[in-house]
Amino acid sequence: MSEGPLLKLNQVSVYYGDFCAVRDITLEVRKGEIVSLIGANGAGKSTILNTIMGLTRPTTGSIEFDGKRIDRLETHDIISLGLALVPEGRRIFPELSVLENLIAGSYIRKARQNKQQMLKRVYELFPILEERKNQLASTLSGGEQQMLAIGRALMTDPKMILFDEISLGLSPIVTSKIYETIKKIRSEGVTILLVEQNVRQSLAVADRAYVLKAGRIVLSGDTKDLRDEEEVRKAYFGA
């Protein structure tokens, strides 16, 4: 683990007009961790990820990544620093081939230089993508499209990946395979922040978690401790 956090949000609030989507969010992710951000629909989880990536601007507060302040940078500059997002709904390019989708992820300078190396890494993680590299992305199953979205993020050669609702619409078997891949990606040195409605699965794989409620962090800690928290049990485990 590094001495300081790889990613740090300090009292970040985001407003859409008069509506406060998230308020005074302070969290950190250390190098090599998997951290889960859980909460009900509308709690502000995706807003936090979009704000980290520069897709939404914080109204107040600051965001640092790898020792640099990033909350006023453009998204492509944030990606160049080593952050990548696997968005909710995958957002692949359906009329491009699998290979063209992957190559689209390697547009930043560092990734262009390592394109073949990163492509080999993606194919080792997801052999089905190499088998289907010339197929249109629209012909893939939902699980394969999610693999493609993860592969595209890996093509940026990131230090950290943000995952937004990766199990949405997937079968339990496919979801388990995706989570096994996430653990493997972490083992190769990539830090992970995971937003997920599949709370059991995300708490099983994460080191630490933050619980969001109505735009605020109401609980945080090691996942083994949070699984025993009464509020988490009642909200997510029906006990």
C-alpha positions in Angstrom: 0.0 0.0 0.0 1.1 3.5 -0.7 1.6 6.0 2.2 -1.2 8.3 0.9 -4.4 7.5 -0.8 -4.4 7.0 -4.6 -7.8 8.7 -4.8 -9.2 11.2 -2.3 -12.4 13.1 -2.3 -12.6 15.9 0.3 -16.0 17.4 1.2 -17.3 17.1 -2.3 -20.9 18.3 -3.0 -22.6 18.3 -6.3 -25.7 20.3 -7.1 -28.0 20.1 -10.2 -29.6 23.5 -10.0 -31.1 23.7 -6.5 -31.0 19.9 -6.0 -28.1 18.6 -4.0 -27.2 15.1 -5.4 -24.3 14.5 -3.1 -23.3 16.4 0.0 -19.9 16.7 1.8 -18.5 13.4 0.5 -15.1 12.5 1.9 -13.6 9.2 0.9 -10.3 7.6 -0.1 -9.1 4.6 -2.0 -5.6 3.4 -1.3 -3.4 1.8 -4.0 -4.2 -1.9 -4.4 -7.6 -1.8 -2.7 -11.0 -2.8 -3.9 -13.5 -0.3 -2.3 -17.2 -0.6 -2.7 -19.7 2.3 -2.7 -23.2 1.0 -1.9 -26.6 2.6 -1.6 -30.1 2.5 -2.9 -31.0 3.9 -6.4 -30.8 7.7 -6.3 -28.3 7.7 -3.4 -25.7 9.5 -5.5 -23.4 6.7 -6.4 -23.1 7.3 -10.1 -22.9 11.1 -9.5 -19.8 10.5 -7.5 -18.1 8.4 -10.2 -19.1 10.9 -12.9 -17.7 13.7 -10.8 -14.4 11.9 -10.3 -14.1 11.4 -14.1 -14.8 15.1 -14.8 -18.2 14.4 -16.5 -19.8 16.4 -13.7 -18.2 19.3 -11.8 -18.3 19.4 -8.0 -19.9 22.5 -6.6 -17.7 22.4 -3.6 -14.8 20.3 -2.4 -11.7 18.8 -4.1 -10.7 15.6 -5.7 -7.1 14.3 -5.9 -5.7 11.4 -7.8 -2.1 10.1 -7.4 -1.2 13.3 -5.6 -2.7 15.7 -8.3 -5.9 17.7 -8.0 -8.2 16.7 -10.8 -11.6 18.2 -10.1 -11.1 21.0 -12.7 -9.5 18.8 -15.4 -11.1 17.6 -18.6 -12.1 14.0 -18.8 -9.4 13.0 -21.3 -6.8 14.5 -19.1 -8.1 12.5 -16.1 -7.9 9.4 -18.2 -4.3 10.2 -19.2 -3.4 10.3 -15.5 -4.5 6.7 -15.1 -8.2 6.7 -14.2 -10.8 4.7 -16.3 -14.5 4.2 -16.0 -16.6 1.2 -16.9 -20.0 3.0 -17.2 -23.4 1.8 -16.2 -25.1 0.3 -19.3 -21.7 -0.6 -20.9 -21.9 2.1 -23.6 -20.0 0.1 -26.2 -20.1 1.1 -29.8 -22.6 -1.4 -31.2 -21.8 -0.9 -34.9 -18.0 -1.3 -34.5 -16.3 -4.6 -34.2 -15.0 -6.0 -30.9 -11.5 -5.1 -31.9 -12.4 -1.6 -33.0 -14.1 -1.0 -29.6 -11.0 -2.1 -27.8 -8.7 0.0 -30.0 -11.0 3.0 -29.3 -9.9 2.7 -25.6 -6.2 3.2 -26.5 -6.4 6.7 -27.9 -4.3 8.4 -25.1 -0.6 8.6 -25.8 0.6 6.2 -23.1 -2.0 3.6 -24.2 -1.2 4.0 -27.9 2.4 3.1 -27.1 1.4 -0.1 -25.3 -1.6 -1.0 -27.5 -0.5 -4.5 -28.5 0.6 -5.3 -25.0 -2.7 -4.2 -23.5 -4.6 -6.0 -26.3 -2.8 -9.2 -25.3 -3.7 -8.6 -21.7 -7.4 -8.1 -22.5 -7.5 -11.3 -24.6 -5.9 -13.3 -21.8 -8.6 -12.1 -19.4 -11.4 -12.5 -21.9 -10.5 -15.2 -24.5 -14.0 -14.9 -26.0 -13.2 -11.3 -27.1 -10.3 -12.6 -29.2 -12.5 -15.3 -30.7 -15.1 -12.7 -31.6 -12.8 -9.7 -32.4 -14.2 -9.3 -35.9 -17.8 -9.5 -34.9 -20.0 -6.4 -34.4 -20.2 -5.6 -30.7 -24.0 -5.5 -31.1 -24.0 -9.3 -31.7 -22.4 -10.1 -28.3 -24.4 -11.3 -25.4 -24.9 -9.0 -22.4 -22.1 -10.7 -20.5 -19.8 -10.4 -23.4 -20.6 -6.8 -23.9 -19.7 -6.2 -20.2 -16.4 -8.0 -20.8 -15.9 -5.7 -23.8 -16.6 -2.6 -21.7 -14.1 -3.7 -19.1 -11.5 -4.6 -21.8 -11.9 -1.1 -23.4 -11.2 0.5 -20.0 -8.1 -1.8 -19.6 -6.8 -0.6 -23.0 -6.2 2.8 -21.4 -3.5 1.1 -19.2 -5.1 2.5 -16.0 -3.8 2.7 -12.5 -7.4 2.6 -11.2 -10.8 1.6 -12.7 -14.2 2.8 -11.6 -17.0 0.2 -12.1 -20.6 1.4 -12.3 -23.3 -1.3 -11.8 -21.4 -4.0 -13.6 -23.8 -6.8 -12.8 -26.9 -5.0 -14.0 -29.0 -7.3 -16.3 -26.5 -10.2 -16.0 -27.2 -13.7 -14.8 -25.7 -14.8 -11.5 -23.2 -17.1 -13.3 -22.0 -14.4 -15.6 -21.8 -12.0 -12.6 -19.6 -14.4 -10.7 -17.3 -14.7 -13.7 -17.0 -10.9 -13.9 -16.2 -10.6 -10.3 -13.5 -13.2 -10.6 -12.0 -11.1 -13.3 -12.1 -8.0 -11.1 -10.1 -9.8 -8.5 -7.6 -10.9 -11.1 -7.3 -7.3 -12.4 -6.6 -6.1 -8.8 -4.0 -8.8 -8.4 -2.2 -7.3 -11.5 -1.9 -4.0 -9.7 -5.0 -2.1 -10.7 -6.9 -0.3 -7.9 -10.7 -0.5 -8.0 -13.7 1.6 -6.9 -16.9 -0.4 -7.3 -20.4 1.0 -7.4 -22.9 -1.9 -7.3 -26.5 -2.7 -6.5 -25.5 -6.4 -5.9 -24.4 -5.7 -2.4 -23.7 -9.2 -1.3 -21.3 -9.7 -4.2 -19.6 -6.3 -3.9 -19.0 -6.7 -0.1 -17.7 -10.2 -0.7 -15.0 -8.9 -3.0 -14.1 -5.5 -1.5 -11.7 -4.6 1.3 -13.6 -1.6 2.5 -17.0 0.0 1.7 -18.8 3.3 2.0 -22.6 3.3 2.5 -24.5 6.2 0.8 -28.0 7.4 1.8 -29.7 10.4 0.2 -26.4 11.7 -1.0 -24.4 11.4 2.2 -22.0 8.8 3.5 -23.7 7.3 6.6 -21.4 4.3 7.3 -17.9 3.2 6.2 -15.3 0.6 7.2 -13.9 -2.8 6.5 -16.5 -4.9 4.7 -16.3 -7.7 7.2 -17.5 -5.2 9.9 -20.1 -3.6 7.7 -21.7 -6.9 6.9 -22.5 -7.1 10.7 -23.9 -3.5 10.9 -27.6 -3.6 11.7 -28.5 -0.8 9.2 -26.7 -2.6 6.3 -28.3 -5.9 7.2 -31.8 -4.5 7.3 -31.4 -2.4 4.1 -29.7 -5.0 2.0 -29.9 -8.5 3.5 -33.4 -8.4 4.8 -32.4 -9.2 8.4 
